[in-house]
Amino acid sequence: MKKYTEMNHDELLALKKELDKEFEEIKAQGLALDMSRGKPSNAQLDLSMEMMDVLKGDSNLKCETGVDCRNYGVIDGIPEAKRLLGEMSEVDPEHIIIYGNSSLNVMFDSIARSMTQGVMGNTPWCKLDKVKFLCPVPGYDRHFKITEFFGIEMINVPMTPEGPDMDMVEKLVSEDDAIKGIWCVPKYSNPQGYTYSKETVERFARLKPAAPDFRIYWDNAYSIHHLYDDNQDFLVEILGECVKAGNPDLVYKFTSTSKVSFPGSGIAAVAASKANLDDFRNYMQIQTIGHDKLNQLRHVRFFKDLEGLHAHMRKHADILRPKFELVLDTLDKELGGLGIGEWTKPHGGYFISFDSLDGCAKAIVAKAKEAGVVLTGAGATYPYGKDPKDSNIRIAPSFPTLEDLGKAAQVFVLCVKLVSVEKLLG
């Protein structure tokens, strides 16, 4: 089949007629499928069900230091949980604090604290004329929602397969002391599935920000979320690089077990320098008398160690891999060589990023909805929901069954074809 962009008007009209007929047939099926959010499927949630039996009424509920996990205390996490999440984050246990169930919550708190109290003795952001944040795009919509909520001005930084455009990042942070941070999903990024290169991580560690309270918000959500045993991305550990570069306080590194155990009942953590963690503890002492230590104990006794985590993630991969491959095979077979779209082929994480012809993403998402398939809203991967090219669509293959996903993928490619033809017909 020749490229749509090379077809003449009559060929496009004939193709549109054919696609319209196909679309009406699919619409008549009354589908109700959801590919909108990167939620684990029921089969993935079932993998952790034995965790519910790890602690029983007659279990020893003391952590290794003898603290009763049913009671108050141990504000920054039981030692064995710090060790487990430390291994997962590639840091020593003394460089980590264990929180509640959500790393997004910790990020929100960190921005809120910076607004009202400032960072390590610096002026609270709410007392400044301007506060800005760098946002690699396309990126994670919930990150952008946090900075938008606090009225922080967001600046788009284009993503590349190596990570954010570092020439732009270096220039902006060194010249403007109103820039207080950057959002990063450094491994299997949301939505493209890119992993930052060694050079990118080293350049981050060597940043010379104009603002003393500038921080890199390093959301390593997918650190162990590989799809393949033999084809995994490698990410250089950022905290060690920051120490080497003489910038130990530059980064907050977030992680959680949300898509490892149960998304609603995992454990979250932040790794950082001693000075940063002391700053965190200052507000934590006011905020809480301690997070859920029973849940920490449950996780440690279920996973035991890093190898236990990796073994568990291989089971997740066995469920996710066929779904990613099905979507990618459908895209290759149906859209390959037509010149109406490009897509990423990640080795891990939860998403595939699709770029349509400019000006088509919103129409494709609307068309898919009309046919009974819900996708992530077009524009969601950009600050303020505004994709300047209206071309990026985030595909989330994890939640539907394989059968439903196959139908949803067919609907998606049909909508891409139809909207693209309409665009070319003008």
N, C-alpha and C positions, 0 to 999 in steps of 0.2 A: 504493500500500500504506500502511495507516495505521501509526502508531507502535506498536511492540511494547508500550510502556508504557501505551497506551490500549486494548489488547485485553482482553477478558474471559477468564475461565478456560477456557471451552470453545474459544474461538478459539485460545488459546495451545496447548491440547492437540492440536487438529487440525494446527496448524502444526508442532508437535514431531514428530508422526507422519510428516509429509511430510519434514522435515529429517533424521530418523533414517534413513529409507529412502535418501535421497540420500547420507548419510554412509556407510552400509554399501556402497553402490555404489562410492564413491571408495576406501574401504578395500580393496575387492576388487582394485583396480588394482595394489596392491603398490608404490606410489610410494616413492622414496627421494630426497627433495629437501632442500637445505640453504639456509636463509635466515638463518643464525644470526650470521655475522660479516661485517663490512664489508670483505671481501677483494676486491681487483681481480680481474676475470675473466681467463681466459687471453688473450682478445682484447686486453685492456688491457695485459697484460704483453708481448704481442707488439709493441706500439708502440715499445718501447725496445730491441728486439733489436739494432739497428744500433750501439748503444752498446758492444756486445761487440767490435766491429771497429774502434773508434776508436783503441785502443792496440794496436800490433802489436810483434813482436820487433825491428823496425828503426825504431820510432817514437822521436822525441826525447822523452825522459821527464823533462826538466827543466821546472820551473815558470818563470814569467817572471823571477824573481830569480836563476835559474841553479842553484837547489837541485835535486839529483837525487832525484826522488820515490820512487825504489826504496830509498832509504836512510833512516836515522834523521833526526830533526830536524823543525823547524817545528811546534812543539807545538800552536799554535792555528789551523792551517789555512793552506794556500797562498793567496797574495794574490788570485788570480783566483777561487778558490772563495768567499773572504770577500766579494768583490765580487758574485758571482752570488747567493749566499744573502742577502747584504745587500740587494740589489735586491728579492728575493722578500719579505724581511722589512720593507722600507721603512726601512732604517737605513743609516748610513755603515759602510763596512767595518771601521773601527776599533772599532765597537761590537758586533762579533760574534766568536764563537769557533766554529770548525768541529769537530765531534766525529766519532764513528763512524757506524754505520748507523741508530741508533734514538734518537729524541728521548725516548721513554719511559725508556730507559736513563739519559739525562741527568737526567730528573726524579727517578728513583729515587736516583741518585748525589747529587743536590742535597739530597734529604731525608736521606739517610744521612749526608752531610757535616754537615748542620745538627744532626743528632742527636749526632754524636761530637765535632765540632770547634766547633760554633756558627757563627753568621753574622757575618762582619766583626767579630770580637772579642767578640761577645756570649756569654753562658753557653751551653755546649752543651745542647741540649734534653734529653739523657738525664739531666742533673743537676737538671732541674726537676721539681716535683711533678706538674704537669699540662701537657700540650701538646694544643692543639685546632686543628682546621682547619675552614674553612667549605666546604661542598659544595653547589653549585647542583644542584637536582634537578628532573626527572630529569637524569642526567649520565653521564659516561664511567666505566664499571665499572673499567677498569684504573687510573684515577687513584685511585679509592676503595680498590682493593686495596693500593696502595702505602702510603697512610696507615694502613690497617688493619694491614698487615704490621709497621709500626713502633710499633703500640700507641697511635697518635694518636687522640684522641677526635674523631669527625666530627659536625658540626652541619649539618643540612639547611637549605638556603635555597631557597625556591621560585623557579623560573624563570618569567619572563613573556616575551612576544614582544619586549620591549625589553632583556632580559637578566635577571640575578639581581635579586631584590627589594632595591634599594639602600638603602631606609630601614632594613631589617633589618641589612644588611651594615655600614652606617655606625655604627649603634647598637652592634652587637656588638664590632666591632674597636676602637672608641673607649673601650669600658668594660672590656674583658677582656684583660690583657696575656698571658694563656695562649694566646690565638688568634694563631697564627704564620703563617697563610697561607690562601689561598683558591684552589681549582682553577677554572680558567676555560677553556672552549672558545669563544672570543668570536665566531667567524665560522662560520656554518652548523653550529651547535652539535650535539654528539652527545648525545641522539638527535633533538632537535626540529628542527634545521636553522635555528634562530633566529640572528640577528646582532645583537650589542649595539648599541644606539642611541648617537648622539653624546653625549646627556646621560649615559647610563650610563658611557661611557668617561671622560668628564670628571669624573664623581663618583668613579670609581675613582682617577683621578690625584690628586684632592683629599682622599683618605682621610687621617684623622688617627689612625693606630693607636696604641693604648696600648703595644704592644710595638715597641721599636726594630728588632727583627729580623723584623718581619712582612713577608712578600713575597707579591705576586700571582703565581701560577703561570699565566702567560698562554700557553696551548697553542694556538698559531695554526696548527693542523694542516691546515685547509682554506682557507688564505688565497687560493689561486688556483684553487680547485675549484668553478668555476661550472658550472651546467647549461645556461645560456643566454647568448648573446652580448649580447642586448638587454634582459635583465632580471636584473641582478646586484646583490647586496647590497654596500653600502659600509661599511667599518669604519674608524673614526678610528684613526690610529696612536697607540698608548698611550705609548711612550717619550717622544715629543715633548711629549705632554700632561703627563706627569709632570715633565719639565724645566720647562715653563711654570708648573706648580703649585708649584714649589720642592721637589718630591719625587723627585729623579732616581733614587734607589736603590730605589724601591718595587716594581719589577717585574722578573721574569725572563720573557723572551719566547722561547718554544721554537718551532722549526719543523723540518721535514724534507722530503726528497723521497720519502718512503716510498710514497706513492700517486701519485707523479709518474713515477718511474722504476721501480725494483724494490723492493718492500716489504722484502725481506730484505737488500738491498744498496744502499740509498740513502745519502744523507748528512744528518746532523742538525746543528743549530746552535742556539746560544742567543745572543740579543741582550740587552744590559743596559748599565747605566752603567759607566764606567771602574772605579769602586770595586768594584762587584760582580764585574766580569770579572777584576780583579786577585785577588779572593778566590777565584774559580774556578781561576785559574792556579796559585795556591799549592798546591792539592791535586792538580791535574793533573800537576805536575812530579814528584810522588811516584807517581802512578798509571800514567803512560804516558810513553814517549819520543816519542810522536806517533801520530796516527791514520792511517788508510789514505789516504796522499796519492795513490796511483795511482787510487783510486776517485774522489777529488776531481778529479783531472786529467781522468779519463774523463768525468765529469759536465759539466765546463766545456767540454770540446772537443765534446761532443755537443749541449748546449743553447746554448752560446755566450753568451747574454744573456737578459734578462727577456722580450724578444719571442719568443725561441726557446722559453722555458718556456710562455708563453701560447699559442703556436701548437700546442705539444704537448698542452696541456690542452684545447684545442678538440677534438682527436681523442678524448681521454678522454670529453669531454662528448657527443660524437656516439654513443658506445657506451652511456653511462649514461642519457642523456636518455630514450630510448624505454622503458627499464626503469622509471624513476621514473613516467613517464606511464602506463604499463600498470598499475602497482600503484594509482596514484591514480585512474585511470579505473574500475578494478574496485571500489575502495572507494566511490567516488561512486555508481556504478551499482547496486551490490548493497546498500550500507548507508546511502546518503544518505536522510535523512528518517525513518529507522526509530527514531531516539532511543536507539540502543544503542552508539554509539561516536563519537569525534571523532578527527581526525588532522590532522597538519601538512602543509603543501604547500611544501616548501623550494625555494629557487632554486639550491641547491648542496650540497656535502658528500656524505655517504654514507648517510644514514638518513632514515626517516620514523618519526615517533613516533605511536603509536596509543594512545588511552585508551578502555578498555572501561567498562562499568558497574562500579561498585565491587565488589570481591570476585570478579572474573571472570578476571583476567589469567592466573593460574596454571592454571586449568582450561582456558582457551583454548589455551595452549601445550601442555598435556598432550594435549588432544584432537587438535591438529594433529600431534603426534608419533605418536599412534595411527594417524593417516591417512597417515603417511610423510613429514611435513614438519617439519624441525627449525628452531625459532625460537630467538632469544636467550632465555635463561631469564628468566621473569617475576621482577621484583625486582632484576635485574642493574643497572638504571639508578639504584639507590639504594645508599647506604652499607650495609654488612653484608648486602646482598641483601634488604633489608626495605622493600618499598614499602608504606607505611601504608594505602593505599587498595586495594592489589592490583589496579591498573587499567592500569599502563603497560606497553606492549610495544614493543620496538624492532624495526622492520622494516628489513632490510638487502637491498636489491634488486640489489647489484652483481655478485655471483658467479655465480648461475645463468644459463644461456642464456635468451633471451627466451621460448622455448617452455616450458622448465621453470618459469620465473618465472610465466608465465600460469597454469599448473596449480597452483603453490604459492599464488598469490593467491586462486584459486577455493577451494582447501581452507581457507585462512585465513578468508575471509568466511563460509564455511559453518560453521566452528567458532565464530566470533563469534556468529552467529545462534543456533546450537544451545545454546551455554552461556548466552547471554542469556535465551533462552526458559526454560531450566531454572531460572535464577536467579529469573525473574519468577513462575514457578510455585511457587517456594519449597519 
